[in-house]
């Protein structure tokens, strides 16, 4: 019997995850079906239970349900526990394993696909929501020199920094209005501003020479990336590579084999070019 998987969110019609996992399955010879599942905003847990009861093997979880997904876990991975959020669910007779592959996906995209060294670099992470929570620990494990979290609400940034700080790395938090006079080697936009194409209030001089600007939103040139270009960033990247790499982490968890992400990422980029 074909194993069933899906990505669940609201909205969900735009998701590239079904395309990605079908390409992975074809590449690795896995007998599986992967669909998109729209869950009501007030009915996420019920949608998950219905999918599992119908024989579903696993779910990817996207906005706005990642923190609700974490609460469903009967077994919780270390990286999901650190983030307090989950984007990957696995169903078995032992219950629900919840995991978070966002951080490893981001790190793999930065290091392997973009050739960006994280060790010893000054990193600015914009945002203090679920997207930011999922990537702080994996980024910190790469040994940056500095990791600063900036958010419109400075208190939220400070609370998040305190949660993840360790003896080996002092993570700090501040408001967006406190960034003046600072420069960074890697600036990651984990806010939702890109979804509405809203510009962030960022000071001049934020992007150091040779810096990388990364927006987790994919499929468009966001206002943040335009700001980064004007501010002198050397490398601009959207979140498509992160999407593919985190999907590969989920695929490995479910199927026990890691797909080759490079041809899938090339195919998605070509698909996007053909649509223009």
N, C-alpha and C positions, 0 to 999 in steps of 0.2 A: 504494500500500500504506500502511495506517495505521502511523504511527510509534509505537513502543512505548517507554514510560518507566515507572519504578517508584520507590518509596521502599523502601529495604532497612534492616532493623534487627532487633533481638531484645530485647524483644517488639516487635510491629508492628501487632497487630490494632486497637489504639486510635487509630492514626494518622489525622489529618484530611487528610493530604496528597493522597490520591486524590480526595477531594471537592473540595478547593481547585483542583487542576489541571484537573479536569473542568469546573468552573465557568469557569476561565480559558479553556479551549479553546472552550467554547460561546460565550463573550463575544467572542473574537477570531477565530472561524471556523477554528481549527486542527484538522487531521485527525490526532488522536493518541489513544492509549490509555494510561492511567496506572493502575497497580495497586500493591498492597502486597506486598512480598516478604520472607518470613521466612528469614533466613540462620542456619545453625548457628553457635554461638559460636566453634567451632573451624573454621568453613568459609566465612568471609566472602570471601576471595579467589576461591575456587572458585565461589561463587554469582555473583560479579560476572563472572567469565570465562564462565560458562554463559549468563548473561543477554546479554552482548555477542555471544557466538557465535551466539545465536539471533536476532540482528538488532536487539537493544535499542539505542536511541539515547542514553539518558542515565539516570542514577540520582541520586536524593537519598539521602543517608546519614544515619541517626540513630544513637542510642545502641545499642550501645557501640563502633561501628566507625569513628568519624571519623578517628582517628589512623591506623588501618590503611588507610583510604581514601587518605589523603595519600601513603602509601608506594607506592601503585599508579600514581602519576602518571608519565607520560612527558613531560608538559608541566604546569607548575605556575604558577598565577596568583600575582601578588604578594601578594594578601590571604591565600591559602592558605599560602604560604611563611611569611608573618609569623606566622600562627596555629599552624603545624605540624600542622594538621588540615584536613580537607576534608569538606564536606557535599554537594557537587555534582560528579558525574562526567559527562563528555561523551565519547562514543566516535566515532572516525573512523578513516580510513585512516592517520592520523598517530599513532595510539595513544590514550591516555587523558589528557584535560585534566582536572585537578583544581582545584576552586575552593572558596571558602568564602563563602557569602552570609549567614551568621548576623549578622555585625557590621553590614553595611549594612541588613539587615532590622530589627535592633533600633533603629538610629539613625532610620530612616524612621518606625517606629512611634512613637518618642518625639517626634520633631519634627513630623511631618505629622499623625498621628492624635491624639496627646495634647497637642500644642501646648507641649511641654516644650523650653525653650531649654537647650542644653548648654554653649554658650560662656560662660566665666567662672564656671561652677558648680563646687561641691564635690561630687565623685562618690565613692561608696563601692561597690566591687564585691566581693560576698561569694562566695568560692570561688576555687580555683586550678586547676580541672580543664579539660577540653576545652571546656566551654561558656564559661568565662571567657576562655580563650585566643583564641577566635574573635571577641571583641567589643572587646578592649582597643585595638587599633590604630584601628579606625573611631571609637571614642569619643574617643581622643586627638586625632584629626584635626579634631574639632569645636571644639577649643580650650578645654577645661575649665580652671578655675583649679587644681584639685587632682584627682588620681586615685589613690585608695588601694585596694589589694587586701588583703583580710583573709581569713584561712583558719585552720582549726583548727591546721594545721601551719604555723607562722610561716615556717619555712625555705622551704617551697614557694612561699608568697606572695612572699617576698623574691627568690627566683630568677626568678619570673615578672615581677616588677617590673623587675628588672635587664635582662631580655631585651627589654623594650619601652621602657625609658626613652630619652629623646632630649634633645638640648640645649634644645629648646623646651618640654619638659615632663618634670619629674622625677616619675616614677611610683614610689610607695613601697609596701612590703608590710609586713604585721604579722600577729600572731595575733588571733583574735577576742577574746582576753582583754586586748588592749591598746587597745581602742576607747573606753574610758571617758573622758569629758570632751570628746569630739569630736562635732560636729554636721555634717550633710550635707544638701545640697539634693536629691540624687538617690541613692537606695540601690537597687542592683540585686542581686537574689538569683540567683546562677548556680550555687548548690549543688544537689545532688540531694535536699535535705531535703524539698522540696515533694512529691516522688513518694511519700514515706512519711508525709507530714503531720507530720514531726518539727519541733519548734521549735528555733531556733538560740539560743545563749546570748548575747543582745545586751543591752548596757547601756542604761539610761535616758538620754534626751536625744539619742539618735542622729539623730532626725528633726527637722530644723530647721523653723521655721515656713514654711508654703508648700511643703514638700518633696513629692517624688514617690517612692513605693515601688513597685518593679517586680519581679515574680517571673517568671522565664522559664517556669516550669511554667504550663500553661493548663488551663482547664476546671474549675477549682475555687478556692475561697477557701482558700489554704494557711495554715499556722500563721504563716508570715512575714507575710502580709498582715494577719492578725489582730493580730500584734504591732505592725505599722506603724499600724494604726487606733488601737490603744490608746496608741501612742506619739506620736500627734498628726500623722501624715502627712496632707497635704491631698488627695493623689491616690493611689489604689490601682489598679494595673493588673496583669493576668496576661499571659502570653506569647502569647496568641492572635494579637494584631496582629503580633508579631515573626514568628510562624510564617507568616502570610499574606504579609508583606512579603519575607521571605527566599525564599519560594516564587516570588514575582513576579520576583525577581532571577534565580533559576534558569530560570524560564520565558523571560525575556529572553535569557539566554545561549543557550538551546536553540533558540528559535523566532524571535529577532530582533524581538520586539514585546513591549512592556511592558503587561500588563493593568491595568485599573482595579481597584485593591484594595478601594476603599470599599464597593461593593455586595457583594462576596464576604465581607468581614468582617461586614457587616450580616446577611447570610444565615446565616453560621455562628453569630452571636450569637442570631438568631431560632431556629435549629435547637436550640441549647442550651436556650433558654427553653421551647420546645415539649416538650422531653424531661423537664422538671422536673414 
